[in-house]
């Protein structure tokens, strides 16, 4: 932990061009640029995301942190005018290489969205959706056990055990978001991307999701975009600060929040702008 | 003076009232806070002038003609113990002479006609002066009501609300009237032909001359129902898959610039007059089908249910595609992203998330298209023929309910024979069926609204 923090601090001070390969970088972005038509949304971002860690992306609105997150599982492909340059590797393999299928990529890099978006189906069907389309289970009982395990790991099973066939929409906002997490887990991804997962939730539901993230990091690599600096401080081990499409600083969360190197970072975390 | 002139005068007074009240309110507003804006006071004045004036004119126009005739009849020296018909004849004659059409030069009648004319003129002058004075009264009333505390806006809005209620009541009453007349005339038909013979009879040949007691035998509407069903089914078989696939393309796959061009182009299909579809079906599609059939050794008559059904199906494609497209576009993007984020392909996303979420709305669209297909006439008249065959063969000529309604009512007909009354019975059946379809469609669409959120 302290080692990597020091390395990152060094890296930032030397500038983005110097690449530091950490021992277990799950995802590695190198000189990533994103354009929406003419707009240059992400500028030359180089960032490593370590496995079994929570990496938080913070920064003021419109700084490109969500855009960057969506590059990690090629969700930006669905936007016609979007163009991505540079490389992002998952376990050393470039996900933007032409032979990589974005559909397969997304089974390895799952996503949880800002607003809970359960399908208008039953709770069971919501979680069974991924395993079904990927043919991950061969029998009904196997599917059931996958669904129950996923709900269990998302901390939702106790609340919905007796109404698995009620509509997913009937749940409260926080439960819906945990359902979406269960749905993502059911496909057994390696990385889970979370795009401001708590911004539509009340404090109690938020606390539950944060607890869940703590649990999940033992098995998954998690990247979370958040507006709340307290949340970044609570749940993440590493924090990356974006500003106007550039990665300003990246390092151990503790170091970023107690001893930021860059003045912009310091200004943002102390609330002088944002 | 003429009624139109009178109306113009009333309008002028109301404009005058508007200006006077408004300017008075404006000058008041400089010294005190008004409850309503000056132009509300102006509107209040206009209404206070127009409404009573128009009321007087309306009342007069309803009452004057019968009243004057009644008085004129009284004026006749003839003892008025005449039969009802004769009185009516007399009345017609008097009003004819009064309007300046010759007729019999009976001095008594002539005198009555003169009297009638005079009466009408006096009554008009009377009504006009009453209307104008009532309006002027309204002007004074409104002018005196221009005070800071007067709630002119509320009064104006109340009047406008009542006016809108009347407008909507007009549409509802018209519908009720149509339904009642349908019911009433259909009932008269069922006096001649038993209900069961009509609904379950297998022969339809209303042109046959039969004695009254056997007439039920030729008014069996089953061949018409099957013909309608056959053609509508063929149309739906064409329109549903084509429309649905079109909608999936425009809503999910097409680039925005293609969508903005393709969708209006498709909707043009719905704007082509059905007559044009009709001769397209009769002159192009039907012969082409017949020749193609002959090539494969199938005999297709040159007027066939198939030709009419296929063309009708093309006509209603936009009903299905446009509605389905709107409903699929309304499915939140977040649902698509949720599915794509789980590693689903675009087609899996459409099949498993978008279509199920949009399904009730799509069914609603299909049902609306179906009720359109059932009610369609022109294409069938031109392409499917007029002969009522009880058949399920799409290559044969059939006829539909709407076509028979047209043929029953065209030409010289007496309006109380079973033949013409049958049209009302058919219309009633058609109305009930399309109403049921619309009702189901509305229910389905309503259920859809509760789906997400």
Contacts between the chains, C-beta under 8 A, distances in Angstrom:
chain1	res1	chain2	res2	distance
A	73	B	341	6.9
A	75	B	337	6.7
A	75	B	340	6.9
A	75	B	341	6.5
A	78	B	336	7.7
A	78	B	337	7.2
A	78	B	340	6.4
A	80	B	255	6.6
A	80	B	256	7.6
A	103	B	343	5.6
A	103	B	344	7.3
A	103	B	345	5.1
A	104	B	343	6.8
A	105	B	343	7.7
A	106	B	340	6.6
A	106	B	341	6.0
A	106	B	342	6.8
A	106	B	343	4.0
A	107	B	342	7.4
A	107	B	343	3.4
A	108	B	343	8.0
A	110	B	341	6.4
A	110	B	342	6.6
A	110	B	343	7.8
A	111	B	337	7.7
A	111	B	341	3.6
A	112	B	341	8.0
A	113	B	334	6.1
A	113	B	337	6.3
A	113	B	338	6.5
A	113	B	341	7.3
A	115	B	334	5.9
A	117	B	332	7.2
A	117	B	334	3.9
A	117	B	335	5.8
A	117	B	337	7.1
A	117	B	338	4.3
A	118	B	338	7.7
A	119	B	335	6.1
A	119	B	338	6.8
A	119	B	339	7.3
A	119	B	353	5.6
A	119	B	357	7.5
A	120	B	335	7.7
A	120	B	356	7.4
A	120	B	357	5.3
A	120	B	451	5.0
A	120	B	452	4.8
A	121	B	356	7.3
A	129	B	339	7.3
A	129	B	342	6.4
A	129	B	344	7.7
A	129	B	352	7.0
A	130	B	342	4.4
A	130	B	343	6.9
A	130	B	344	7.8
A	133	B	342	7.4
A	133	B	343	7.5
A	133	B	344	5.1
A	133	B	348	5.1
A	133	B	352	6.9
A	134	B	343	6.5
A	169	B	451	8.0
A	169	B	452	6.3
A	169	B	453	7.3
A	180	B	338	6.9
A	183	B	338	7.6
A	183	B	342	6.6
A	184	B	341	7.4
A	184	B	342	6.8
A	187	B	342	5.7
A	187	B	343	6.2
